[in-house]
Each structure stands twice: as C-alpha cells, then as structure tokens.
C-alpha cells in the first residue's frame, strides 16, 4: 500500500545528505547468449556455435532418451554428473533452467547440458536437478512451445539485447522489423515443431499478442506528430519488464509469468481485461460527462485494479490541452464502503471521485501526458526530440519548497535549432517556449538569454551540443504553497479513456495569473558544465515548479534527475529531483488520509480508526 511505502520512504530519507557523490560506474552486463540457430544476420546471441541439433537428436555424450516422458515433438534427456547442491544467482541473458521441484535456478553449463537448441528466457521445458530427481541424474525435457511462449521468449531476448547494447534501451519492438525476423531466425531454438509450410504464422503471432493483454503491451500507431514511420507499427512489448519473472509455468508453484512486484504505486500489477483499441485521435469518452457506475463498478476488473506499462503510464492517454488537464487515477484501497456502488440505486450515476486517487509513479521522469503531442519522448522517458516550432514538456513531479537540482545534456543540436530550458508551473503553456508566460522561467541556448513573461534579458554565453547544464531552484519553506499538501483531485470528475480513468481538471489561467504573488528569498541558478552562471531569477512567483524543456525544431536533449550528476554543484546544498519521487508519495498519502478522515461524501463515512 502507498501508506506503507510512504512510511518507508520517510524513514529512509532521514539523515541523508543532498547531492551525493557518484559511485564508480559499474561494468555493463554481458549481452545475452542464445545459440546460433539461424542465418548470419541480425541478432546472433551465440556466434560460432554452429547449427542447432535437429529435433530428437542428442548432442551430449552419456545421455539417453526418456521415451516414457516425451511425447510428439518433445526432447528429453538425463544427464550424468553435475551438482545441484549450490543455488546459483540468476544469470539473466544466459541459458538458465529452473528445477520444477526445488524451484532453484541453474545455468545449463552447471550440468553440461547441450544448449545448441536452446535460448535464454525459454519457458517450454521441464527440468529436475540431480538432487531432486529420483534417479540421481539431471532430467531435462524440451517441450513444444505455443505462440504465446515463443512471443514471450522473443520479446525477452530483444529487451535484454536492447538493455545491454543500446544507449537508450527500448521496451517496444516492431512486429515486422524486430519480432518476426527474430522468431524466423531462431524457430528451431524456440520450439520442437517444424516450421509451417505456409507463411501464416506471422499473422497468428500478431493475433496472439493482441489477445494476451495480461502479458503483452500493444501500440498500433505512432503518437500524433511523431516522426516514427507508420510501417514500424504495430509495436509490442512485455508488460512485466522484470525478466527474472520469466520461467516455466510449473503447476506446483503456480507461477504466473505476467505478474510483477513493481511498476504500480501499490507495489503490484493489477489485472485488466484489455487496453481497448489504440489511436489517440478518438475523442475522450464524455468530456464534460462523468464515467458512470454502470460502465465501471466494483465488479469491473478496471475498478478493482488496473495494469500499467513498465514506465508507469498508459501508452495511449489524453494530453493536457484545450484548458483541461488529466490526472491518471487508480482505485483508492482506503476509500470507505466501495461495495455500496454495487447497489441498484447507484446504477448510471457518476462514480464518486473519493473512491479513486492520483496514480503516482515512484520515479521522476518526463511526463507523457503533460507535453505537446508533437514532442517525441524516448522509451525510458529521459530523452526528448523537438519537432517544428517551440513546444514544451514538463517532468512528472514538481517541487513546492526547498532546494532542488537536475541536469540536462545537449545530445544533438543542429545549427537551425534552439532550446529553452528551466522551470515551469503546471499552467505554463505547452505550445509555446518556456518563459513565455508568468508561470515559467527559462534559459535559451542562443546567446544565453534568460526569459520570463516573453521578456528576454542577457544572462550568460550560449550553450550547444555536448554541453551539460545544471538547473537549481530554491523555494522558501514559509509560503502558503510550501505549507500546503497536494490536491487529492477527489472532488474532480472522472472520465474514462482507453480503459483507464482520469481526473479531469479545468484550468483557470486568468484567475491563477491574478492570484500570483512573489516568494521572497526564492531564486533560480543555471550551471554550464559545472560552472555557475550566477543568479538568473530571484523572488519568483510562488507555486509548484516542474523541470521543463522546450525545443525548437529537431534538437535532442536528455535529462538527469539524479541522484548522481556529471557536475554536482560544490558550493550549494540541494536535493536531487529524483528524491521527489518518494517525496510525492509521502505528500499524497498524507493528503488522502486527511481527506478520508475529514470528509463525508453522500452518506459514506470513513471507517473508525482501529487501535
């Protein structure tokens, strides 16, 4: 539960010092090593091992077939020797086998098992170590894989390859460019059945992944304004990005390959029937109309729980625009009497917002919804590419008090591009450069000009490709904003979009502008390659500030929220923006608790406190 996570975060944060020193860079993990089962092109995890053993062949001396255990299309062997007494640590990317009795993991090399017809992350086998098997020998049975298992293995290997070889690892892979070529190349390693004579299996694979939404993520079209070519779609990925969870589904351990213990605020993934059809051009279901109990009630899988992609936000989502902002909602497990919604008297009525809460992700990343749609965000949500005129993206978390710091690296900056980087409040215009209005403050790449309310003033020299920039903000602790808890949004309308629920909040920009007041003692400082450029702004407007990036044309920048920076400031104290991930959990937990304690909604009162 979020309360437990908040308490743990609060306890862990005591006594920590801001701005930690970076540790020695760890060596990258070795790339995966499946066997060379196909042509000499593309991903070859086991180069030089030759062709795989034919189905039914035995590539190991001292083995004998287990004829009574293997059915059609299966391979089995008992291996003399080897020791299963030691439980090895997981070796992701290598060929590992899980014992179906003791459930320990072993590398295939531990027992000298022939792996020429195996792949990492395979699940179509039965394995007993020599300690557990009645014969005292190691038992290995390779089974025929179904399409779901083949797709799972293919995506796991592609994901591991990207993690170990790409600077910005991918989580989604093209059907035509990645998945089908991989399966075609390693068919003999993935299943014992022969290749079908007709080339219909690619279509069947797509149908399988679209159907198995509890295992696979599907994205059928690129985002509006994205530069991704349409022919790269559909793209597929693993819903659970913890590759250590992939293993054979032994009956005695009731292992579910699709369940993870991370990626959701509650520390678990939730079950959901499906994500709906993708394509963000469809209008929101009911702008101005609430989601009703008739469409989403306690018996609906969406109400009891919802499943989020690895990066913590739905692939298809509404954007903050046209005077409305959208906050992803999840069921509040502490809401009072949710079962009352199942009564007939609630049928067709709007779902009370107090039964849901803002869904928070514990990592600070670039927001997918709080951005101009034409900006391209990387899969890891730490890199953004510009498109056409100035447009902006904010981070997922903001700060209201204290000293905070983050870095931005200028990856690519062609001559005709520009950037304005800095801090923005939630109401800053996304379709304008940062510093355009009263809600944002920026530093421009050209001539180093600083901007606020569209007024540019000389500040420093400019910056460009290869530079690493630092952004520091210090907000006083005694302002009204600093003393306030975040909005619970429980009084806002709930709207349904692509099988998810969102709080819909109307922006009142004019009213907010008139109520702005300065925060004495506040300041913003920018850094270039570790060197302070001086105070850029002081006594800025009071409010919640988010790291923000606005780009002109196709330049590429990457953001580092910490805790380790390339140029950590030496002369100031600060907290890395990454700390705000758990900080937001604490703040929202307190806000939700106070709401339930103090509020009575439609006769539903919070339960009494238990001693």
BALUMLO-213280 format. One record per residue (C-alpha): x, y, z. Coordinates in steps of 0.02 Angstrom, whole numbers, plus 32768, in hexadecimal, padded with zeros to 4 digits. Layout:
N
XYZ/...
! end
This chain:
611
800080008000/803580B17FE0/803080DC8099/80AF805480C1/811E808B8032/810F813F806D/81428112811F/81D680B080DF/8209813F806E/81FB81BC80FC/8264814E816F/82E6812F80E8/82F581E880C0/8329821A8172/83DF82408184/8407824280CB/847082CB8081/843D83227FE0/84AB831C7F49/850282737F5F/85A5824B7F0B/859681D87E74/85D181247E91/864B80CD7E1D/85F480A27D7B/85C87FEA7D78/85FB7F827CE4/856A7F627C6E/85217EB37C73/85547E397BED/84DD7E2A7B59/846B7D937B50/84AD7CF17B0A/842B7C877AB6/84657C0B7A33/84867C2E797E/83EA7BE27935/83D87C457895/84297CAA780C/84C27D177821/84627DB87834/840B7E1C78BB/84157DEC7971/848B7D577986/84967D367A41/85087C9D7A35/857D7CC079A3/85E47C2E7964/85877BA079B6/85477B587914/849C7B1B78E7/84217ADA7968/84047A237989/837479DB7927/82D779AF7988/82F4790979DD/83B2791179CE/842478FD7A64/84BB796D7A6A/850179317B10/856A78967B36/852778277BC0/847078577BA6/83DF77E97B7F/833078147B45/82A2780C7BC2/822577BC7B50/819A77AB7BCD/819678647BF6/81A678B67B4C/811378C57AD9/811078F97A24/817E798C79FC/81D879897AA4/828B79667AD4/82C5791C7B7A/836A78EA7BC7/83B678B17C69/846478F37C8A/84E478957CF0/854878FA7D6C/854079B07D99/851379F77E42/84707A4A7E71/849E7A6B7F26/84C97B227F0C/84457BA17EE3/84937C177E67/84627CCD7E57/83FB7CF77DBF/845F7D0F7D1F/83E77D6D7CAF/84177D637BF9/845F7CB47C0B/84027C117BF5/83B87BEC7CA0/834C7B5C7CDA/82D67B587D6E/82BE7AB67DCD/82077A887DD4/82187A3D7E83/828C7AAD7EE8/826B7B447E72/83247B747E78/83747BBF7DDD/840F7B767D8A/84727BA37CF0/84727B1A7C6E/85307B127C77/85237AD87D2C/84F07A2B7CEF/85417A2E7C43/84987A2E7BEB/84A07A457B2F/845B7AF37B0D/846C7AFB7A50/83AF7AF37A41/83857B687AD1/836C7C227AED/83757C917B86/82CB7CB47BD5/827E7C177B8D/81EA7BCE7BEC/81BD7B317B89/821A7AAE7BEF/82157A427C89/82B27A337CF3/82E079D57D92/838B79EA7DDF/83EE794F7E12/83C8796D7ECA/830C796A7EAF/82F978E77E25/82DB78367E66/836377ED7DF5/83EB785F7E37/8405789F7D86/83D379467D3E/8332793D7CDA/831079B87C4C/827879B27BDB/82667A307B4F/81AF7A477B21/81517A8D7A8D/81337B487AA5/80927BA07A7A/808F7C4A7A25/807A7CA77AC9/81177C577B10/81787C7B7A71/81447D327A73/81707D417B2B/821D7CF87B0E/823C7D647A74/820B7E067ACC/82717DD87B65/830E7DBD7AFB/82F07E5D7A98/82D67EBE7B3A/83767E787B86/83D77E9C7AE7/839C7F507AE7/83C67F677B9F/84777F2A7B88/849F7F7A7AE1/843780197ACB/845A80BF7B1E/83A080DA7B33/8353802D7B48/82AF80087AF0/82197FB27B3D/81AD7FAB7A9F/81E07F4E7A01/81A07F51794E/81417EB97912/818F7EBA7864/823E7EFB788C/82637EA47931/81ED7E1C796D/81C67DB878CF/827D7DB67893/82B57D7A793F/82377CEC7946/825B7CBB7892/83157CB478B5/83097C517956/82707BE67932/82CB7B427954/83097B8679FA/825E7BC07A33/81F57B267A10/82077A6F79E1/81827A73795C/81B17A8978A6/819C7B2D784C/80EF7B3A77FD/80EE7B2D7741/80807BC5772D/80BB7C707766/80207C8E77D0/80777C897878/80A67D437878/7FED7D717876/7FC97CF178FD/80547D3B7967/80067DE8795C/7F5C7DA3798B/7FA97D497A20/7FFF7DE27A65/7F667E4F7A4A/7EFD7DCF7AA7/7F727DAF7B39/7F677E5C7B87/7F987E197C31/80467DF77BEB/80647E6C7B57/80577F267B38/80157F5C7A8E/802680027A35/7FD680047989/800180B4794D/8083813B7973/805481D079DC/800B8266797E/809982D0793B/81198248795A/81A4822C78DB/8198817078ED/816A81247844/80C180CF783E/8110803277F6/81698013789D/80C17FF078ED/80737F93793F/80F27F8879CB/80EE7F0C7A59/81447F007B02/81407EA17BA5/80C97EE27C28/813C7EA17CB0/81EC7EE27C8F/82397E7B7D1C/82867DF17CB2/82AD7D8C7D4D/81F47D647D59/81F77D007CB7/81FD7C457CD1/81A17BA27CB4/80EF7B9B7CF7/81027B087D6C/805C7AD47DB7/80A07ABA7E65/80DF7B6D7E75/804E7BBC7E15/80C27C387DC5/80737CC47D61/80EF7D0A7CE4/80907DAC7CD3/808C7DE37D89/810A7E607DCB/812D7EB27E71/81577F5A7E28/81147FDE7DB4/807D80137E19/806D807F7EB1/80217FF27F14/80B97F847EF4/805A7F0E7E82/80177F037DD4/7F5C7EFA7DC5/7EF27E8A7D56/7E957ED87CC6/7E337E907C38/7E7C7EFB7BAF/7EBC7FA37B78/7E3B7FC37AF1/7E627FF97A40/7EF380707A2F/7EF8811579D4/7EF781BC7A2F/7E92821679AB/7DF281D379F7/7D9E82537A6A/7D94823B7B25/7D0081D87B5F/7C94825B7BAD/7CF083017BB5/7C7E83577C30/7C2D82B07C5E/7C6282447CEE/7C89818C7CE0/7BF381317D27/7BE080A07D9E/7B8380447D14/7C22803E7CAB/7CA1802B7D37/7C6F7FDC7DDD/7CBD7F757E64/7CA77ED67E02/7D037F1F7D6D/7DBC7EEB7D66/7DE77FA17D43/7D997FD87DE7/7DEE7F587E52/7E947F747DFB/7EEC7FB07D5F/7F8C7F7C7D0C/80107FFA7CDC/809E7FEC7C5D/81517FE17C9B/816C809D7C9B/80D380B97D09/805B810D7C8F/7FE080CE7C0B/802180CA7B59/7F8381217B19/7F4A81B17B85/7EF9825D7B7E/7F6D82F37B70/7F5F838F7BDB/7F16840C7B61/7E80847B7B36/7E7684BB7BE8/7E69840E7C37/7EE883A57C95/7EDD82EA7CB5/7F1F828C7D4C/7F2881CE7D41/7EBB81807DC9/7EC580D97E22/7E4D808B7EA0/7E6A80C97F50/7E75802E7FBF/7E4F80998059/7DAD80E38015/7D1680C08085/7C8D80468051/7CB680317F97/7C427F9A7F92/7BAC800F7F9F/7BC5803A7EE8/7B857F8D7EBC/7AD77FBC7EF8/7A557FDE7E72/7A39808F7EB1/7AE780BE7E72/7ACE807A7DC2/7AF080FD7D3E/7B2F817E7DBA/7BDD81CB7DB2/7C63816E7E13/7C8F81CF7EB0/7D3D82157E9D/7D6981EC7F51/7D7081337F24/7E0A81577EB9/7EAF81AE7ED3/7F3981F77E68/7FA6816B7E24/805B81947E48/80F981477E03/818981447E7D/8209817A7DFA/821A822C7DBA/821182287CFC/81D682947C6C/8119829A7C6B/80C482447BD8/802082A27BEB/8060834C7C24/80B683787B81/809583B57AD2/8061831C7A6D/80DF833D79E2/817483237A56/81C182767A4E/81E782267AF7/825D81917B01/822680EB7B4C/8287810E7BEC/823281B97BF9/82D882137C0F/82F882547B5E/828E82C87AF3/829B82FA7A3C/8251839D79FC/81DE83B47968/81BA84557905/819784EE7971/81B385057A29/8155848B7A98/816C84507B49/816E83B77BBA/816D83B77C78/81AE83357CF1/813782C07D4B/815B830B7DF7/816783BD7E37/81AB84137ED3/815A84937F46/81E384B57FC7/829C84987FE3/833584947F71/833584207EDB/83A783F97E48/83AA83987DA4/841683917D06/83F483947C4B/846E83557BC7/846883A37B1A/847583057AB0/845683497A00/844083FE79CE/844484237913/846884D878E2/83B2850B78C4/837184CA796B/835E85187A16/832C84ED7AC7/82E585467B5D/82FA84E57BFE/82CB85047CB2/823584FC7D26/817A85087D0B/80DB85057D73/804E84907D3B/7FF3851A7CDD/808785497C6E/805585457BB6/808F84A27B64/808184E67AB3/80F785767AD3/81AD858C7B06/81D8857E7BBD/81D8862C7C0A/814786647B9C/80CF86897C2C/80CE86AF7CE5/80D685F87D13/818385CD7CD1/823A86017CD1/82B885CC7C4D/836A85D67C0B/837F85DB7B4E/840985847AED/842486177A77/848786A37AC9/845F865E7B77/83C686CD7B89/835386B47C1F/829786C27C04/81FE86E47C70/815687277C31/81A2872A7B81/822187AC7BB8/82D3877B7B90/836987BE7BF0/8422879D7BDC/845E871C7C59/84F486B77C1B/854886707B82/84E485F37B1D/84EE85367B23/84E884AE7A9F/850783F97A73/8571839C7AF1/855184137B82/850B83D57C28/849C84547C7C/8466845D7D32/83C384A57D74/83B084DB7E2A/831785207E80/830285567F35/825285727F76/822F85B58026/81E0854580AA/816885C680F2/80F685E9805D/804085B28053/806E853A7FC6/80FC84EE802A/808B84CD80BF/8001847F8055/7FE883CA8026/7FCA839C7F6E/7F1C83937F27/7EC782EA7F3B/7E5A830A7EA0/7DD082A67EF6/7D5483327ED5/7D78832E7E1A/7D1682D27D94/7D5382277D5C/7D5C82077CA1/7D8381637C4A/7E01815B7BBC/7E4480BA7B6F/7E11804F7C05/7E6280C47C85/7E1381467CF6/7E5381F87D07/7E27828B7D74/7DF9831C7D03/7E2B83C87D41/7DFD846D7CEF/7E8684EF7CE1/7E5A859E7D1A/7EF285F87CD6/7EB286AA7CE6/7E7E86907D9A/7F24863E7DC3/7F8886CB7D74/7F2E874E7DDD/7F4F86EE7E7D/800B86D97E60/807A87257EE5/8135872A7EFA/819386B77F6F/821B87207FC4/82C086C47FD2/829F864F7F40/831E86427EB4/834E85E27E17/840385C37DE4/844185727D43/84E585137D2E/854A84ED7C91/85C284597C9A/85CB846C7D56/85E785287D58/856285987DA6/852586217D32/84E386867DC4/843486A57E06/83BE86AC7D72/831B86D37DCE/82F287007E81/8250871D7EDF/81F486B57E5E/813986957E65/80FE861D7EEB/80C385737EAC/80F084C07E82/817F84B77E05/81A684297D8D/8246840D7D28/821884407C77/826084347BC8/822984967B2F/827884717A86/827A84C779DD/8287844E794A/82E083A67953/835F83B679DE/8374832A7A5D/8393833D7B17/839C82C17BA8/836E82E77C5C/83BE82A37CFA/835682B47D97/83DD82697E04/841282337E81/84BB82307E2A/84EF82C07DBA/857E82DE7D43/85A0838A7D90/8555838D7E40/855A843F7E87/85DC84527F10/85AD84F87F5F/84F484DD7F80/8488845D7FD8/83FB840D7F79/839083727F62/839383157EBB/82EC831A7E63/82E9825C7E6B/82C4826A7F26/821C82B77EFB/81DD820E7EBD/81C981CB7F6C/81A982797FB0/810C82857F46/80D281DC7F89/80E1821E803A/808782C18014/7FF782717FB5/7FE381EA8039/7FCF826F80C0/7F5482CF8054/7EEB82328034/7EEB820380EC/7EAF82B08120/7E2882AD809B/7DE1820880D8/7DE9823E818F/7D9582E68176/7D1C82C780E7/7C72827780DF/7C318259802E/7B7E82268006/7B6681D380AE/7C06816D809E/7C77818F8132/7D278153814D/7D3180BC81C0/7D6580DC8275/7E1C80D282A0/7E52802882E0/7EBE8027837F/
! end
